[in-house]
Amino acid sequence: MTSIERSAYPRFKRLITARELHVFFTPGEEERAWVEEVTDSDEHQLAPLVALKSYQRTGGVE
């Protein structure tokens, strides 16, 4: 059986350090500007940012 690491469904590591969170999940200025454009209010900005950064981290386009 193929290991999960080699499957089409990437996963996050079980433990993520504070440094990794900062480096990989802090949105840049372009990303902040984009999310302001695509959301109706400040309260709705977290979900698209988390989805974007998660997609990037699991092998999507940066």
CHARMM internal coordinates of N, CA and C (Angstrom, degrees):
IC EDIT
DIST 1 N 1 CA 1.4406
DIST 1 CA 1 C 1.5330
ANGL 1 N 1 CA 1 C 109.23
DIST 1 C 2 N 1.3224
ANGL 1 CA 1 C 2 N 117.06
DIHE 1 N 1 CA 1 C 2 N 141.11
DIST 2 N 2 CA 1.4565
ANGL 1 C 2 N 2 CA 122.28
DIHE 1 CA 1 C 2 N 2 CA -179.94
DIST 2 CA 2 C 1.5222
ANGL 2 N 2 CA 2 C 110.22
DIHE 1 C 2 N 2 CA 2 C -71.90
DIST 2 C 3 N 1.3314
ANGL 2 CA 2 C 3 N 116.04
DIHE 2 N 2 CA 2 C 3 N 138.80
DIST 3 N 3 CA 1.4645
ANGL 2 C 3 N 3 CA 119.06
DIHE 2 CA 2 C 3 N 3 CA 178.36
DIST 3 CA 3 C 1.5226
ANGL 3 N 3 CA 3 C 109.58
DIHE 2 C 3 N 3 CA 3 C -72.03
DIST 3 C 4 N 1.3209
ANGL 3 CA 3 C 4 N 116.14
DIHE 3 N 3 CA 3 C 4 N 156.04
DIST 4 N 4 CA 1.4679
ANGL 3 C 4 N 4 CA 121.29
DIHE 3 CA 3 C 4 N 4 CA -177.84
DIST 4 CA 4 C 1.5308
ANGL 4 N 4 CA 4 C 111.30
DIHE 3 C 4 N 4 CA 4 C -62.19
DIST 4 C 5 N 1.3271
ANGL 4 CA 4 C 5 N 117.68
DIHE 4 N 4 CA 4 C 5 N -29.79
DIST 5 N 5 CA 1.4634
ANGL 4 C 5 N 5 CA 121.07
DIHE 4 CA 4 C 5 N 5 CA 179.15
DIST 5 CA 5 C 1.5247
ANGL 5 N 5 CA 5 C 112.45
DIHE 4 C 5 N 5 CA 5 C -64.45
DIST 5 C 6 N 1.3183
ANGL 5 CA 5 C 6 N 116.48
DIHE 5 N 5 CA 5 C 6 N -24.04
DIST 6 N 6 CA 1.4556
ANGL 5 C 6 N 6 CA 120.32
DIHE 5 CA 5 C 6 N 6 CA -178.26
DIST 6 CA 6 C 1.5197
ANGL 6 N 6 CA 6 C 112.62
DIHE 5 C 6 N 6 CA 6 C -103.60
DIST 6 C 7 N 1.3057
ANGL 6 CA 6 C 7 N 116.96
DIHE 6 N 6 CA 6 C 7 N 9.98
DIST 7 N 7 CA 1.4599
ANGL 6 C 7 N 7 CA 120.41
DIHE 6 CA 6 C 7 N 7 CA -178.09
DIST 7 CA 7 C 1.5250
ANGL 7 N 7 CA 7 C 111.08
DIHE 6 C 7 N 7 CA 7 C -87.77
DIST 7 C 8 N 1.3149
ANGL 7 CA 7 C 8 N 115.77
DIHE 7 N 7 CA 7 C 8 N 177.74
DIST 8 N 8 CA 1.4622
ANGL 7 C 8 N 8 CA 121.79
DIHE 7 CA 7 C 8 N 8 CA 179.52
DIST 8 CA 8 C 1.5201
ANGL 8 N 8 CA 8 C 111.74
DIHE 7 C 8 N 8 CA 8 C -81.86
DIST 8 C 9 N 1.3285
ANGL 8 CA 8 C 9 N 117.27
DIHE 8 N 8 CA 8 C 9 N -0.87
DIST 9 N 9 CA 1.4600
ANGL 8 C 9 N 9 CA 121.34
DIHE 8 CA 8 C 9 N 9 CA -176.27
DIST 9 CA 9 C 1.5163
ANGL 9 N 9 CA 9 C 110.00
DIHE 8 C 9 N 9 CA 9 C -117.96
DIST 9 C 10 N 1.3287
ANGL 9 CA 9 C 10 N 117.54
DIHE 9 N 9 CA 9 C 10 N 87.08
DIST 10 N 10 CA 1.4660
ANGL 9 C 10 N 10 CA 119.55
DIHE 9 CA 9 C 10 N 10 CA -178.80
DIST 10 CA 10 C 1.5238
ANGL 10 N 10 CA 10 C 111.24
DIHE 9 C 10 N 10 CA 10 C -65.85
DIST 10 C 11 N 1.3143
ANGL 10 CA 10 C 11 N 115.79
DIHE 10 N 10 CA 10 C 11 N 151.09
DIST 11 N 11 CA 1.4505
ANGL 10 C 11 N 11 CA 122.09
DIHE 10 CA 10 C 11 N 11 CA 179.23
DIST 11 CA 11 C 1.5171
ANGL 11 N 11 CA 11 C 109.87
DIHE 10 C 11 N 11 CA 11 C -127.71
DIST 11 C 12 N 1.3153
ANGL 11 CA 11 C 12 N 115.37
DIHE 11 N 11 CA 11 C 12 N 158.71
DIST 12 N 12 CA 1.4501
ANGL 11 C 12 N 12 CA 120.42
DIHE 11 CA 11 C 12 N 12 CA 174.03
DIST 12 CA 12 C 1.5242
ANGL 12 N 12 CA 12 C 109.04
DIHE 11 C 12 N 12 CA 12 C -78.57
DIST 12 C 13 N 1.3298
ANGL 12 CA 12 C 13 N 115.66
DIHE 12 N 12 CA 12 C 13 N 156.83
DIST 13 N 13 CA 1.4526
ANGL 12 C 13 N 13 CA 119.86
DIHE 12 CA 12 C 13 N 13 CA 173.05
DIST 13 CA 13 C 1.5234
ANGL 13 N 13 CA 13 C 108.22
DIHE 12 C 13 N 13 CA 13 C -65.84
DIST 13 C 14 N 1.3170
ANGL 13 CA 13 C 14 N 116.63
DIHE 13 N 13 CA 13 C 14 N 155.85
DIST 14 N 14 CA 1.4692
ANGL 13 C 14 N 14 CA 120.40
DIHE 13 CA 13 C 14 N 14 CA 179.99
DIST 14 CA 14 C 1.5214
ANGL 14 N 14 CA 14 C 111.64
DIHE 13 C 14 N 14 CA 14 C -65.70
DIST 14 C 15 N 1.3129
ANGL 14 CA 14 C 15 N 117.15
DIHE 14 N 14 CA 14 C 15 N -39.02
DIST 15 N 15 CA 1.4587
ANGL 14 C 15 N 15 CA 121.65
DIHE 14 CA 14 C 15 N 15 CA -179.86
DIST 15 CA 15 C 1.5243
ANGL 15 N 15 CA 15 C 109.66
DIHE 14 C 15 N 15 CA 15 C -118.42
DIST 15 C 16 N 1.3034
ANGL 15 CA 15 C 16 N 115.73
DIHE 15 N 15 CA 15 C 16 N 125.81
DIST 16 N 16 CA 1.4648
ANGL 15 C 16 N 16 CA 121.25
DIHE 15 CA 15 C 16 N 16 CA 178.11
DIST 16 CA 16 C 1.5202
ANGL 16 N 16 CA 16 C 107.25
DIHE 15 C 16 N 16 CA 16 C -116.72
DIST 16 C 17 N 1.3126
ANGL 16 CA 16 C 17 N 116.81
DIHE 16 N 16 CA 16 C 17 N 128.21
DIST 17 N 17 CA 1.4624
ANGL 16 C 17 N 17 CA 120.51
DIHE 16 CA 16 C 17 N 17 CA -178.65
DIST 17 CA 17 C 1.5277
ANGL 17 N 17 CA 17 C 110.59
DIHE 16 C 17 N 17 CA 17 C -75.45
DIST 17 C 18 N 1.3123
ANGL 17 CA 17 C 18 N 115.75
DIHE 17 N 17 CA 17 C 18 N 162.73
DIST 18 N 18 CA 1.4674
ANGL 17 C 18 N 18 CA 121.33
DIHE 17 CA 17 C 18 N 18 CA 177.31
DIST 18 CA 18 C 1.5238
ANGL 18 N 18 CA 18 C 109.97
DIHE 17 C 18 N 18 CA 18 C -61.10
DIST 18 C 19 N 1.3243
ANGL 18 CA 18 C 19 N 117.46
DIHE 18 N 18 CA 18 C 19 N -36.60
DIST 19 N 19 CA 1.4659
ANGL 18 C 19 N 19 CA 121.30
DIHE 18 CA 18 C 19 N 19 CA 179.12
DIST 19 CA 19 C 1.5318
ANGL 19 N 19 CA 19 C 110.72
DIHE 18 C 19 N 19 CA 19 C -64.15
DIST 19 C 20 N 1.3430
ANGL 19 CA 19 C 20 N 116.41
DIHE 19 N 19 CA 19 C 20 N -44.58
DIST 20 N 20 CA 1.4599
ANGL 19 C 20 N 20 CA 120.45
DIHE 19 CA 19 C 20 N 20 CA 178.38
DIST 20 CA 20 C 1.5270
ANGL 20 N 20 CA 20 C 111.21
DIHE 19 C 20 N 20 CA 20 C -62.48
DIST 20 C 21 N 1.3255
ANGL 20 CA 20 C 21 N 116.60
DIHE 20 N 20 CA 20 C 21 N -41.24
DIST 21 N 21 CA 1.4627
ANGL 20 C 21 N 21 CA 119.75
DIHE 20 CA 20 C 21 N 21 CA 176.71
DIST 21 CA 21 C 1.5151
ANGL 21 N 21 CA 21 C 110.83
DIHE 20 C 21 N 21 CA 21 C -58.78
DIST 21 C 22 N 1.3160
ANGL 21 CA 21 C 22 N 115.45
DIHE 21 N 21 CA 21 C 22 N -45.03
DIST 22 N 22 CA 1.4689
ANGL 21 C 22 N 22 CA 120.11
DIHE 21 CA 21 C 22 N 22 CA -179.20
DIST 22 CA 22 C 1.5345
ANGL 22 N 22 CA 22 C 111.37
DIHE 21 C 22 N 22 CA 22 C -65.57
DIST 22 C 23 N 1.3152
ANGL 22 CA 22 C 23 N 116.56
DIHE 22 N 22 CA 22 C 23 N -48.32
DIST 23 N 23 CA 1.4627
ANGL 22 C 23 N 23 CA 121.13
DIHE 22 CA 22 C 23 N 23 CA -175.95
DIST 23 CA 23 C 1.5275
ANGL 23 N 23 CA 23 C 112.36
DIHE 22 C 23 N 23 CA 23 C -67.09
DIST 23 C 24 N 1.3217
ANGL 23 CA 23 C 24 N 117.45
DIHE 23 N 23 CA 23 C 24 N -45.83
DIST 24 N 24 CA 1.4531
ANGL 23 C 24 N 24 CA 120.85
DIHE 23 CA 23 C 24 N 24 CA -171.72
DIST 24 CA 24 C 1.5264
ANGL 24 N 24 CA 24 C 115.48
DIHE 23 C 24 N 24 CA 24 C -94.71
DIST 24 C 25 N 1.3162
ANGL 24 CA 24 C 25 N 117.93
DIHE 24 N 24 CA 24 C 25 N -18.87
DIST 25 N 25 CA 1.4607
ANGL 24 C 25 N 25 CA 119.02
DIHE 24 CA 24 C 25 N 25 CA -173.90
DIST 25 CA 25 C 1.5239
ANGL 25 N 25 CA 25 C 114.76
DIHE 24 C 25 N 25 CA 25 C -117.21
DIST 25 C 26 N 1.3290
ANGL 25 CA 25 C 26 N 118.63
DIHE 25 N 25 CA 25 C 26 N -0.47
DIST 26 N 26 CA 1.4570
ANGL 25 C 26 N 26 CA 120.18
DIHE 25 CA 25 C 26 N 26 CA 174.80
DIST 26 CA 26 C 1.5243
ANGL 26 N 26 CA 26 C 108.34
DIHE 25 C 26 N 26 CA 26 C -78.23
DIST 26 C 27 N 1.3401
ANGL 26 CA 26 C 27 N 117.84
DIHE 26 N 26 CA 26 C 27 N 120.95
DIST 27 N 27 CA 1.4709
ANGL 26 C 27 N 27 CA 119.34
DIHE 26 CA 26 C 27 N 27 CA -178.63
DIST 27 CA 27 C 1.5276
ANGL 27 N 27 CA 27 C 111.71
DIHE 26 C 27 N 27 CA 27 C -71.90
DIST 27 C 28 N 1.3304
ANGL 27 CA 27 C 28 N 114.66
DIHE 27 N 27 CA 27 C 28 N 145.10
DIST 28 N 28 CA 1.4513
ANGL 27 C 28 N 28 CA 120.72
DIHE 27 CA 27 C 28 N 28 CA 175.84
DIST 28 CA 28 C 1.5227
ANGL 28 N 28 CA 28 C 110.58
DIHE 27 C 28 N 28 CA 28 C -83.86
DIST 28 C 29 N 1.3114
ANGL 28 CA 28 C 29 N 116.37
DIHE 28 N 28 CA 28 C 29 N 174.99
DIST 29 N 29 CA 1.4680
ANGL 28 C 29 N 29 CA 121.08
DIHE 28 CA 28 C 29 N 29 CA -178.94
DIST 29 CA 29 C 1.5256
ANGL 29 N 29 CA 29 C 112.19
DIHE 28 C 29 N 29 CA 29 C -62.36
DIST 29 C 30 N 1.3324
ANGL 29 CA 29 C 30 N 117.40
DIHE 29 N 29 CA 29 C 30 N -40.59
DIST 30 N 30 CA 1.4768
ANGL 29 C 30 N 30 CA 120.51
DIHE 29 CA 29 C 30 N 30 CA 177.66
DIST 30 CA 30 C 1.5210
ANGL 30 N 30 CA 30 C 111.38
DIHE 29 C 30 N 30 CA 30 C -62.02
DIST 30 C 31 N 1.3280
ANGL 30 CA 30 C 31 N 115.68
DIHE 30 N 30 CA 30 C 31 N -41.50
DIST 31 N 31 CA 1.4627
ANGL 30 C 31 N 31 CA 119.86
DIHE 30 CA 30 C 31 N 31 CA -179.93
DIST 31 CA 31 C 1.5271
ANGL 31 N 31 CA 31 C 110.97
DIHE 30 C 31 N 31 CA 31 C -67.48
DIST 31 C 32 N 1.3181
ANGL 31 CA 31 C 32 N 117.03
DIHE 31 N 31 CA 31 C 32 N -39.17
DIST 32 N 32 CA 1.4699
ANGL 31 C 32 N 32 CA 120.32
DIHE 31 CA 31 C 32 N 32 CA 177.45
DIST 32 CA 32 C 1.5270
ANGL 32 N 32 CA 32 C 110.72
DIHE 31 C 32 N 32 CA 32 C -64.49
DIST 32 C 33 N 1.3260
ANGL 32 CA 32 C 33 N 116.36
DIHE 32 N 32 CA 32 C 33 N -42.65
DIST 33 N 33 CA 1.4674
ANGL 32 C 33 N 33 CA 119.91
DIHE 32 CA 32 C 33 N 33 CA 179.09
DIST 33 CA 33 C 1.5309
ANGL 33 N 33 CA 33 C 110.15
DIHE 32 C 33 N 33 CA 33 C -63.71
DIST 33 C 34 N 1.3213
ANGL 33 CA 33 C 34 N 116.76
DIHE 33 N 33 CA 33 C 34 N -42.16
DIST 34 N 34 CA 1.4732
ANGL 33 C 34 N 34 CA 120.37
DIHE 33 CA 33 C 34 N 34 CA 179.51
DIST 34 CA 34 C 1.5151
ANGL 34 N 34 CA 34 C 111.54
DIHE 33 C 34 N 34 CA 34 C -60.91
DIST 34 C 35 N 1.3406
ANGL 34 CA 34 C 35 N 116.56
DIHE 34 N 34 CA 34 C 35 N -46.47
DIST 35 N 35 CA 1.4600
ANGL 34 C 35 N 35 CA 119.37
DIHE 34 CA 34 C 35 N 35 CA -176.62
DIST 35 CA 35 C 1.5288
ANGL 35 N 35 CA 35 C 111.29
DIHE 34 C 35 N 35 CA 35 C -67.21
DIST 35 C 36 N 1.3214
ANGL 35 CA 35 C 36 N 117.98
DIHE 35 N 35 CA 35 C 36 N -30.30
DIST 36 N 36 CA 1.4644
ANGL 35 C 36 N 36 CA 120.32
DIHE 35 CA 35 C 36 N 36 CA 175.44
DIST 36 CA 36 C 1.5270
ANGL 36 N 36 CA 36 C 110.71
DIHE 35 C 36 N 36 CA 36 C -65.96
DIST 36 C 37 N 1.3372
ANGL 36 CA 36 C 37 N 116.31
DIHE 36 N 36 CA 36 C 37 N -34.55
DIST 37 N 37 CA 1.4681
ANGL 36 C 37 N 37 CA 120.92
DIHE 36 CA 36 C 37 N 37 CA 179.49
DIST 37 CA 37 C 1.5283
ANGL 37 N 37 CA 37 C 112.57
DIHE 36 C 37 N 37 CA 37 C -71.68
DIST 37 C 38 N 1.3273
ANGL 37 CA 37 C 38 N 116.78
DIHE 37 N 37 CA 37 C 38 N -36.59
DIST 38 N 38 CA 1.4684
ANGL 37 C 38 N 38 CA 119.77
DIHE 37 CA 37 C 38 N 38 CA -172.77
DIST 38 CA 38 C 1.5294
ANGL 38 N 38 CA 38 C 114.25
DIHE 37 C 38 N 38 CA 38 C -92.52
DIST 38 C 39 N 1.3254
ANGL 38 CA 38 C 39 N 117.46
DIHE 38 N 38 CA 38 C 39 N -3.90
DIST 39 N 39 CA 1.4631
ANGL 38 C 39 N 39 CA 119.73
DIHE 38 CA 38 C 39 N 39 CA 179.71
DIST 39 CA 39 C 1.5247
ANGL 39 N 39 CA 39 C 110.61
DIHE 38 C 39 N 39 CA 39 C -114.69
DIST 39 C 40 N 1.3325
ANGL 39 CA 39 C 40 N 114.98
DIHE 39 N 39 CA 39 C 40 N 156.43
DIST 40 N 40 CA 1.4601
ANGL 39 C 40 N 40 CA 121.27
DIHE 39 CA 39 C 40 N 40 CA -178.64
DIST 40 CA 40 C 1.5185
ANGL 40 N 40 CA 40 C 113.11
DIHE 39 C 40 N 40 CA 40 C -83.61
DIST 40 C 41 N 1.3266
ANGL 40 CA 40 C 41 N 116.98
DIHE 40 N 40 CA 40 C 41 N -29.69
DIST 41 N 41 CA 1.4551
ANGL 40 C 41 N 41 CA 119.72
DIHE 40 CA 40 C 41 N 41 CA -176.84
DIST 41 CA 41 C 1.5239
ANGL 41 N 41 CA 41 C 110.07
DIHE 40 C 41 N 41 CA 41 C -150.19
DIST 41 C 42 N 1.3308
ANGL 41 CA 41 C 42 N 115.64
DIHE 41 N 41 CA 41 C 42 N 166.91
DIST 42 N 42 CA 1.4612
ANGL 41 C 42 N 42 CA 120.99
DIHE 41 CA 41 C 42 N 42 CA 179.11
DIST 42 CA 42 C 1.5227
ANGL 42 N 42 CA 42 C 111.93
DIHE 41 C 42 N 42 CA 42 C -59.85
DIST 42 C 43 N 1.3317
ANGL 42 CA 42 C 43 N 117.07
DIHE 42 N 42 CA 42 C 43 N -32.99
DIST 43 N 43 CA 1.4575
ANGL 42 C 43 N 43 CA 120.83
DIHE 42 CA 42 C 43 N 43 CA -177.68
DIST 43 CA 43 C 1.5271
ANGL 43 N 43 CA 43 C 112.61
DIHE 42 C 43 N 43 CA 43 C -65.66
DIST 43 C 44 N 1.3045
ANGL 43 CA 43 C 44 N 118.26
DIHE 43 N 43 CA 43 C 44 N -19.14
DIST 44 N 44 CA 1.4676
ANGL 43 C 44 N 44 CA 121.74
DIHE 43 CA 43 C 44 N 44 CA -176.36
DIST 44 CA 44 C 1.5267
ANGL 44 N 44 CA 44 C 113.41
DIHE 43 C 44 N 44 CA 44 C -101.86
DIST 44 C 45 N 1.3075
ANGL 44 CA 44 C 45 N 118.63
DIHE 44 N 44 CA 44 C 45 N 10.47
DIST 45 N 45 CA 1.4549
ANGL 44 C 45 N 45 CA 121.15
DIHE 44 CA 44 C 45 N 45 CA -175.19
DIST 45 CA 45 C 1.5304
ANGL 45 N 45 CA 45 C 114.39
DIHE 44 C 45 N 45 CA 45 C -84.43
DIST 45 C 46 N 1.3139
ANGL 45 CA 45 C 46 N 117.79
DIHE 45 N 45 CA 45 C 46 N -24.13
DIST 46 N 46 CA 1.4658
ANGL 45 C 46 N 46 CA 119.74
DIHE 45 CA 45 C 46 N 46 CA -175.52
DIST 46 CA 46 C 1.5247
ANGL 46 N 46 CA 46 C 112.82
DIHE 45 C 46 N 46 CA 46 C -65.76
DIST 46 C 47 N 1.3152
ANGL 46 CA 46 C 47 N 118.06
DIHE 46 N 46 CA 46 C 47 N -46.64
DIST 47 N 47 CA 1.4703
ANGL 46 C 47 N 47 CA 121.27
DIHE 46 CA 46 C 47 N 47 CA -175.23
DIST 47 CA 47 C 1.5318
ANGL 47 N 47 CA 47 C 113.02
DIHE 46 C 47 N 47 CA 47 C -59.17
DIST 47 C 48 N 1.3457
ANGL 47 CA 47 C 48 N 119.65
DIHE 47 N 47 CA 47 C 48 N -49.23
DIST 48 N 48 CA 1.4731
ANGL 47 C 48 N 48 CA 117.55
DIHE 47 CA 47 C 48 N 48 CA 179.08
DIST 48 CA 48 C 1.5337
ANGL 48 N 48 CA 48 C 112.77
DIHE 47 C 48 N 48 CA 48 C -65.39
DIST 48 C 49 N 1.3288
ANGL 48 CA 48 C 49 N 117.57
DIHE 48 N 48 CA 48 C 49 N -32.67
DIST 49 N 49 CA 1.4679
ANGL 48 C 49 N 49 CA 119.43
DIHE 48 CA 48 C 49 N 49 CA 177.81
DIST 49 CA 49 C 1.5261
ANGL 49 N 49 CA 49 C 111.18
DIHE 48 C 49 N 49 CA 49 C -67.41
DIST 49 C 50 N 1.3154
ANGL 49 CA 49 C 50 N 117.52
DIHE 49 N 49 CA 49 C 50 N -42.76
DIST 50 N 50 CA 1.4660
ANGL 49 C 50 N 50 CA 120.72
DIHE 49 CA 49 C 50 N 50 CA 178.39
DIST 50 CA 50 C 1.5244
ANGL 50 N 50 CA 50 C 110.04
DIHE 49 C 50 N 50 CA 50 C -64.29
DIST 50 C 51 N 1.3221
ANGL 50 CA 50 C 51 N 117.33
DIHE 50 N 50 CA 50 C 51 N -41.98
DIST 51 N 51 CA 1.4664
ANGL 50 C 51 N 51 CA 120.57
DIHE 50 CA 50 C 51 N 51 CA 178.49
DIST 51 CA 51 C 1.5260
ANGL 51 N 51 CA 51 C 111.14
DIHE 50 C 51 N 51 CA 51 C -63.57
DIST 51 C 52 N 1.3170
ANGL 51 CA 51 C 52 N 117.23
DIHE 51 N 51 CA 51 C 52 N -43.45
DIST 52 N 52 CA 1.4697
ANGL 51 C 52 N 52 CA 121.50
DIHE 51 CA 51 C 52 N 52 CA 179.72
DIST 52 CA 52 C 1.5187
ANGL 52 N 52 CA 52 C 111.47
DIHE 51 C 52 N 52 CA 52 C -63.11
DIST 52 C 53 N 1.3262
ANGL 52 CA 52 C 53 N 116.94
DIHE 52 N 52 CA 52 C 53 N -50.00
DIST 53 N 53 CA 1.4598
ANGL 52 C 53 N 53 CA 120.10
DIHE 52 CA 52 C 53 N 53 CA -177.16
DIST 53 CA 53 C 1.5311
ANGL 53 N 53 CA 53 C 111.09
DIHE 52 C 53 N 53 CA 53 C -67.61
DIST 53 C 54 N 1.3148
ANGL 53 CA 53 C 54 N 117.91
DIHE 53 N 53 CA 53 C 54 N -34.82
DIST 54 N 54 CA 1.4667
ANGL 53 C 54 N 54 CA 121.27
DIHE 53 CA 53 C 54 N 54 CA 176.82
DIST 54 CA 54 C 1.5245
ANGL 54 N 54 CA 54 C 110.81
DIHE 53 C 54 N 54 CA 54 C -65.75
DIST 54 C 55 N 1.3283
ANGL 54 CA 54 C 55 N 115.93
DIHE 54 N 54 CA 54 C 55 N -43.28
DIST 55 N 55 CA 1.4617
ANGL 54 C 55 N 55 CA 120.69
DIHE 54 CA 54 C 55 N 55 CA 177.72
DIST 55 CA 55 C 1.5300
ANGL 55 N 55 CA 55 C 110.43
DIHE 54 C 55 N 55 CA 55 C -60.68
DIST 55 C 56 N 1.3230
ANGL 55 CA 55 C 56 N 115.92
DIHE 55 N 55 CA 55 C 56 N -45.23
DIST 56 N 56 CA 1.4578
ANGL 55 C 56 N 56 CA 119.22
DIHE 55 CA 55 C 56 N 56 CA 179.22
DIST 56 CA 56 C 1.5273
ANGL 56 N 56 CA 56 C 111.67
DIHE 55 C 56 N 56 CA 56 C -61.96
DIST 56 C 57 N 1.3211
ANGL 56 CA 56 C 57 N 116.87
DIHE 56 N 56 CA 56 C 57 N -41.64
DIST 57 N 57 CA 1.4631
ANGL 56 C 57 N 57 CA 121.61
DIHE 56 CA 56 C 57 N 57 CA -175.79
DIST 57 CA 57 C 1.5280
ANGL 57 N 57 CA 57 C 111.94
DIHE 56 C 57 N 57 CA 57 C -70.73
DIST 57 C 58 N 1.3158
ANGL 57 CA 57 C 58 N 118.36
DIHE 57 N 57 CA 57 C 58 N -30.79
DIST 58 N 58 CA 1.4614
ANGL 57 C 58 N 58 CA 120.22
DIHE 57 CA 57 C 58 N 58 CA -177.77
DIST 58 CA 58 C 1.5216
ANGL 58 N 58 CA 58 C 113.24
DIHE 57 C 58 N 58 CA 58 C -90.85
DIST 58 C 59 N 1.3046
ANGL 58 CA 58 C 59 N 116.54
DIHE 58 N 58 CA 58 C 59 N 14.25
DIST 59 N 59 CA 1.4512
ANGL 58 C 59 N 59 CA 118.96
DIHE 58 CA 58 C 59 N 59 CA 172.48
DIST 59 CA 59 C 1.5093
ANGL 59 N 59 CA 59 C 115.19
DIHE 58 C 59 N 59 CA 59 C 113.12
DIST 59 C 60 N 1.3138
ANGL 59 CA 59 C 60 N 117.99
DIHE 59 N 59 CA 59 C 60 N 7.02
DIST 60 N 60 CA 1.4576
ANGL 59 C 60 N 60 CA 121.40
DIHE 59 CA 59 C 60 N 60 CA 176.48
DIST 60 CA 60 C 1.5233
ANGL 60 N 60 CA 60 C 110.58
DIHE 59 C 60 N 60 CA 60 C -76.38
DIST 60 C 61 N 1.2654
ANGL 60 CA 60 C 61 N 116.36
DIHE 60 N 60 CA 60 C 61 N -179.42
DIST 61 N 61 CA 1.4625
ANGL 60 C 61 N 61 CA 122.89
DIHE 60 CA 60 C 61 N 61 CA -179.94
DIST 61 CA 61 C 1.5202
ANGL 61 N 61 CA 61 C 109.34
DIHE 60 C 61 N 61 CA 61 C -75.09
DIST 61 C 62 N 1.3178
ANGL 61 CA 61 C 62 N 116.46
DIHE 61 N 61 CA 61 C 62 N 137.64
DIST 62 N 62 CA 1.4675
ANGL 61 C 62 N 62 CA 120.38
DIHE 61 CA 61 C 62 N 62 CA 176.43
DIST 62 CA 62 C 1.4946
ANGL 62 N 62 CA 62 C 110.78
DIHE 61 C 62 N 62 CA 62 C -99.03
END
COOR INIT
IC SEED 1 N 1 CA 1 C
IC BUILD
